[in-house]
């Protein structure tokens, strides 16, 4: 897996502090949203065509978005925004393209 990062990273100490609304999540350029939400995207080797991505909260409180490679730019962008909205507690717009399911996971990796 490779982590997609920008060498001019401007992330903040408090994840999501600069993100104040769903409008920001939907309107900011994705690289800026990732920086302001303290999120990183990791290429994931998932091959299931119905899987668009998942999110984990890092030990430092930041977000790690696991996204399969080979998706369209739209699918990648939309999925990242929905996952960030969910993580920051915003009501994300409903998608007619695919369902979004949330599965809390225990620290040991099992489902809660």
N, C-alpha and C positions, 0 to 999 in steps of 0.2 A: 504494500500500500504506500502511496505517496501522499504527502500532505501538501495541498495547494496553499501557498502563502505569498505574500507580497513583501518584498524587502523593505518597503517603506511603511511597515506596520505601525498604525497609530492607535492600537487598541488601548482601552482604559483599564484601570485597576478594578472597577466595579462593572461587571458584565451587564449590558443592556441599559446602563445609566443614561446614555444619550438617546435612547429610543423611547419616545414618549407616546406614540400612537400607532394604530394600525396603518394610518395613512403614510407614515414614515416607512414602515416595513414594506409597503407596496410601492412607494414612489422613489426611495433612494436608489441610486445605482448599487447593484449587488456588492461590488467590492467595498463600498462605503458602509453599507448595511452590515456586512460581515465584520468590519472593523469596529463599528459602533456597538454591535451586539456582542463583541468579544467571541466571535464564532470562527471556526476554521472548517474547511471542507476537506474530507479525506476520500480519495478514490477507494472504492470498495469493490471486491471481486464478485459481487452478486450477479447471478445470471438469470434469475427469475424475472420474466418480462412484466410481471405484475407488481414488482417491488421497486419503489421509486427512491427510497432513502429512509434513514432513521437518524435519531439524534441522541447523544449522550451528554451528560453534564460532567465536565472534567473536574478533577480534584480541586482546581483553583476557582471553580465556579463558572468558567467559560463553557462555551458550547462546542461540541464536535459533531459535525454533520457527515454521516457516512452516505455517500452517493455512488450508485453504480456508474461505471463509465459507459460510453456509447449512447447516452440519452440525448435527446434534442436540447438545444439551448433553452427553449421554452420550458421543457419538463424540468431541467436542472434548476433554472431560475425560480420557477413556481414552487417546486418542492422545497428549496432552501427557505423561501419566504414563509411558507406554511409552517415548517418546522421551527423557525425562529419565532414566529407569532405564538405558537403553542408554548414554547419554552418560556417566553416572557409574559405569558398570561393574557394575551390579547385574543379576542374573538376573531378568528380567521374567516375570510369569506368562504362560503360553501363552494365546493368544486363539483361540476358535473362531469369532469374528466376522470376522476378516481376518488375512492373513499379514503379518508384519513382515519386511521385507528391508533389509539394510544394504549400501550401496554407498559405499565410501570414495571420496572425490573428491580429486584432486590440486589443488594451489594454483592452477593455471591453469584449473581448471574441468573437466578431463577425468577420466574414471573411472580409478582406480588399477588 
